Amino acid sequence: MSSLTFQELILELQSFWGENGCVILQPLDLEVGAGTFHPATFLKALGPENWNSAYVQPSRRPQDGRYGENPNRLQHYYQFQVVMKPSPADFQERYLDSLRRLGLDPLEHDVRFVEDNWESPTLGAWGLGWEVWLNGMEVSQFTYFQQAGGLECLPVTGEITYGIERLAMYLQDVDSVYDLVWSETPTGTIKYGDVFHQNEVEMSTFNFQQADVDHLFSYFEFCEKEAERLVSLELPLPAYEFVMKASHTFNLLDARHAISVTERQRYILRVRTLARLAAQGYVASRAKLGFPLADKDLAEAALKALAEESAA
Amino acid sequence: MSTQTVLFELGTEELPAGEYEGMANALASGMASGLEQQGLSIGEMTVFATARRLAVLIKHVQERADDMEQEVLGPPVAAAKADDGTWTPAAIGFAKKQGMSADELQIINTEKGDRLGVRKVAAGALCADVLPAVVTHAVENIPVSKRMRWGRERHEFLRPVQWLVLLYGSDVIDVSVFGLTSDRVSRGHRFHGQSSVTIPNADAYETTLREQFVITSADERKALIKNQVEALVSKDERVVIDDNLLGEVTGLVEWPVALRGSFDESFLTVPRQALISSMREHQKYFHVERLDGELVPSFITISNIESKRSEAVVYGNEKVIRPRLADAAFFFDTDKETTLASKALRLESVLFQRDLGTLAEKQTRISEVAQTLSQTLGADKATVKAAGCLIKADLVSDMVGEFPELQGIAGRHYALHDGAPEAVANAIEQHYWPKFSGDQLPQSPESAALALADRLDTLIGIFGIGQVPTGSKDPFALRRASLAVIRILLAFAPTANLEMILTTAKQSFPSGVLDEGVVDTVKAYLLDRLPAHYEEQGVSVDILRSVTAVGTETIGDIDCRSLAVANFAGSEAANALAAANKRVANILTKVDEALPAISEQLLTETAELSLRAALTESQASLDLAVADNDYPQALSNLAKLREPVDAFFDNVLVNAEDASVRLNRLALLQELRGQFLKVADLAVLAR
C-alpha cells in the first residue's frame, strides 16, 4: 500500500465526497471545538431544507493540549466533516467506499460499526449512530441527527466525522502524529511536526498558563449579550458567530481551571440557551424566504407547522 | 392439513450489541401469538439475530385456519316477540344486521337465558391474507430503547431499516413497514457477501445466508467464538470469557474470526485491573492468563472478516492497544511520584455533595465512625485509623481519573508503594466491597469497619438532607449501600444495636446539617431492604414483617428469627397458629379496658384450664430458647400450643356474660399472644 500524504488524504476525501454530490466548503474562520459547530452542519441541520456538504474543520480543544509532548493528543487538529440531508439510504456504503478510496480494503482490514450515541450539551443537539472501528481503532463518528438547538431535525442530517490525523497515522504506519508526512516537496519532506509542533507548544502554554481569565470572563458575558441582541434584531447568522465565540471562550476558561465543577454546568446551559435562540432565529429567517432549498412538500409542511405554532 | 414455513427478516443498519437479541425474541413471540390469534396452528420456531437483521422462522404454519362455528347472539327470546306474536323491532333489527329474516333465527340457550341468535360457520383465515397484519403488529411491538428517524420520513426504529423479506413457503407475501415493501431479497455479509441475496424459499434462509458469510443464529456465533477463543490459548494458559463481553462481541460480528495479538511484557508492571479494563472496556478484547492467574501479555479480538491479511488486523489492533496501555503505565508511574497521603490533601477541593461537603470531610467522618465502631466489629483501631485517612485518596489520582473502576485497587498499590502495611492496603481496596449485589464481602474486620462507615455516611448524609431515592432515581446508590450494610453487619457485627450504629454515623456530621429524625428514617429504609436481601433465601416479605413487627434491635436477631419463621412457616401447625394469632389479635384490639392478671379461680372450663397449663409449661422453655437465640426451638415449643388453643376456641366462649370471667379469658389470650410475640407476629402470616 503506497500510503497517502496527509494533504493527499484530505484531497482524496474532498474529491470523493464532491463526486457524491457534496458542496465542498472551506473551514470556518472561527475557533470551534468540532466540525459540527460549523454553520454548514449545525444551522443547515435545522429546518426542512436539503443540504449536502463536506469540508475540513480545524478543531480547537484547549484542554487536550500537551505541549507537543504526547504523540496522540493535540489542542488543534483536523476533522473532515461530511453532512448529507436527508441522510441517503446508502450512506454507510458510501462511507465504506470512501475508505476504499483511501486504500483501505475492508476485506483486509476489519471495519465495524460500534454503537455510539452522540450528544452536544452546548448545542442542545443529539443523535444516534456509531463509532467506526478500523482494526479496533476508532477512525470516524457516524451520526443521524435527531435534534439540534433543541429543535427536531426533519429531514434527518447524516453526519460523518473523520479523525484524519488518526486515519493518516494508520495509513502511514507512524506512532506519533508529528511524524506524519504532510507533503513531499522539492525541498524535502514536510512533516506534521514541521507544520504544527511549535504551534502545539506555544498554544498549550497560552491555553493553560497565559490566557487572560478576567478578560475571558467579561468577553463571555459580552458574547452572550451580543448573541441575544443580534437574535432580537433578526440577525441569526452573526448571533450564531457569537454563540461559537462564547463556546470557545468557555473552553479556554475551562482549560485555565477557572470554572468550578458546579459552575461548569451553568456555563454549558448558558451556551445552550444561546444556541437555541440562534437556531430558532435561523429557522424563522429561512421560513421568511420560504425554505428555498427544501422539497416542496416538506417546505409547505414546515411553514404550516410554524404558522400554527405562532397562532397558538 | 397443509402447512408451510414462514420467514420474516427485518434488515437494518448495525443495531447496538446489547439489544438486538431481545428485539428478535420480541418479534418472534409477537408473530407466534399473532398467528395463533388468527386460529393458525404453528410448529417449531427459530429466532435469528445479528446486528444487521432480526429474523424469525416458523415451521408448519397452517395454510388455512380451521373453520370455526360462531354463535351470534341477538335479543333475549322474551324480548323478541310482541304480545300479538309478531317480531319486535329488536328482533327484526338483529335479523337484518345478520342478512336474514327474523324467522330464520334460532333460539340459543345461554347461561343468561334463551337468546335469539344465529349459528354461522366462519371460514378459517388464510395465512397469506393475515400474515402482513400479523407481521406489522409484531414489528410495531418490538421494544426499542431509543427511537430514531432517518432520511426524510417519520419512521422510527433503533437504527435505520434497510430491507424486508417475508416468505410463506416459496411465495413472497407483501408487507409494508418503514416505507419499505417486502421481497425475497436479503443481504449477505457486509464485505464477504453479496449486497443482494435471493432467498428461494423460507426453509433455505439459514443455509443461503451461511453461503453469504452470515451466521444468523446468535447462539451459534456465541459458541463459535468461545471455541475459537479457547483454541487460541496454549495448555498452560486460560482465557477468561466474561458472559457480558461474549454477548457484546457476538453482536458485533456476522462472521466471527478470533485473532490473537500481544503487547509489550513491560506493561505487566501496571495493575492488572487497569490492563484488563483497557482491553475489555475500550477494545472488547478477551484477556489471557497463565494457569496461576498471572496475566499474559496477549489479547484476543473477534474480527468480522476472514482477512486476506489477518496479520494486518492483528497489527492494527496491537497499534491501538499500545497507546492505551502506555497511558495506563504513564498514569501509574506519575501517580507514584507523590504519596497517597499528599493526594489525600487534594480531596479538600473535590465536592462529595453540596450540603455534605468535600470528599476530605467525608473521609474524615468515615474514619472517625469506623474507629468508634472498631470494637463492635472486632477491628484493630490503629489499622482502621491508618487506612481511614487514605481510603479516598486515589480518587484524585490520574489512574482512577482514567479508569474509575480502579478506585480502591489503585489506592492499594500506591499505599504499598509508600510502605504501608498490607492490612492498611487491603482495607483501602476492600472498603469498596461488596461492589455489587452478590459480590464478596470485605475480608478483614478493619476493611469491614471502613466499608460499613462509608455506606452509613452516604445513607445518613443523603437521607439527612432530604434526598430520598425514588422509584427509578437513586443517584447515590442508596439501595445497594443498604444491602451492603445488612450483609456486613450480619457477617461482622450481628449483635450490634442498629440504632447505636446509625446514631454514631449521624454524630460525625456537624450539628444542624442533617434532619433530626434521620436515624429513624434510615433505619426504616434499611428494614425495607430486607426483602431484597432475603429474596434468594426464600424468606417472604410477610415473614420479615412478622419478625420486624416484634423487634428490630439487631440485624443478627432479625436474621435468626426470620430464618426460623421461614423454616416453620408453611407447616400445618404454622398455618393453624397463624390463624389463631390473628383471631386473638383481632379480639384483643377491640378490648378497651386494662386486663387483670390471670386468676386461677376464675378458670373453670376444661379447655381454658388446659390452655393455662400449656402456657405455663411453655413459658419456661420459651424463655430459655429465646435467651439462647434458639428460635427454631422456641417455635417448636409454641407449636405445642396448637391443640389447647384450638380446643379453647372450640369450647370456650370468650365473651362470657360475667365480666370478670370475660376479662380473665382475655388475659389468658393476652398471655398466649405475648408468648408468640417473643419470636414473631404470626398473625401477619394468616391468610
Boltz contact constraints between the chains, C-beta under 6 A:
constraints:
  - contact:
      token1: [A, 72]
      token2: [B, 323]
      max_distance: 6.0
  - contact:
      token1: [A, 86]
      token2: [B, 151]
      max_distance: 6.0
  - contact:
      token1: [A, 86]
      token2: [B, 152]
      max_distance: 6.0
  - contact:
      token1: [A, 87]
      token2: [B, 150]
      max_distance: 6.0
  - contact:
      token1: [A, 87]
      token2: [B, 151]
      max_distance: 6.0
  - contact:
      token1: [A, 106]
      token2: [B, 191]
      max_distance: 6.0
  - contact:
      token1: [A, 107]
      token2: [B, 191]
      max_distance: 6.0
  - contact:
      token1: [A, 107]
      token2: [B, 308]
      max_distance: 6.0
  - contact:
      token1: [A, 108]
      token2: [B, 307]
      max_distance: 6.0
  - contact:
      token1: [A, 108]
      token2: [B, 308]
      max_distance: 6.0
  - contact:
      token1: [A, 108]
      token2: [B, 309]
      max_distance: 6.0
  - contact:
      token1: [A, 108]
      token2: [B, 312]
      max_distance: 6.0
  - contact:
      token1: [A, 110]
      token2: [B, 303]
      max_distance: 6.0
  - contact:
      token1: [A, 110]
      token2: [B, 304]
      max_distance: 6.0
  - contact:
      token1: [A, 110]
      token2: [B, 305]
      max_distance: 6.0
  - contact:
      token1: [A, 110]
      token2: [B, 313]
      max_distance: 6.0
  - contact:
      token1: [A, 112]
      token2: [B, 252]
      max_distance: 6.0
  - contact:
      token1: [A, 112]
      token2: [B, 304]
      max_distance: 6.0
  - contact:
      token1: [A, 113]
      token2: [B, 14]
      max_distance: 6.0
  - contact:
      token1: [A, 115]
      token2: [B, 16]
      max_distance: 6.0
  - contact:
      token1: [A, 128]
      token2: [B, 148]
      max_distance: 6.0
  - contact:
      token1: [A, 135]
      token2: [B, 313]
      max_distance: 6.0
  - contact:
      token1: [A, 135]
      token2: [B, 316]
      max_distance: 6.0
  - contact:
      token1: [A, 135]
      token2: [B, 317]
      max_distance: 6.0
  - contact:
      token1: [A, 136]
      token2: [B, 283]
      max_distance: 6.0
  - contact:
      token1: [A, 136]
      token2: [B, 317]
      max_distance: 6.0
  - contact:
      token1: [A, 136]
      token2: [B, 320]
      max_distance: 6.0
  - contact:
      token1: [A, 137]
      token2: [B, 320]
      max_distance: 6.0
  - contact:
      token1: [A, 144]
      token2: [B, 148]
      max_distance: 6.0
  - contact:
      token1: [A, 144]
      token2: [B, 150]
      max_distance: 6.0
  - contact:
      token1: [A, 146]
      token2: [B, 148]
      max_distance: 6.0
  - contact:
      token1: [A, 155]
      token2: [B, 152]
      max_distance: 6.0
  - contact:
      token1: [A, 156]
      token2: [B, 149]
      max_distance: 6.0
  - contact:
      token1: [A, 156]
      token2: [B, 150]
      max_distance: 6.0
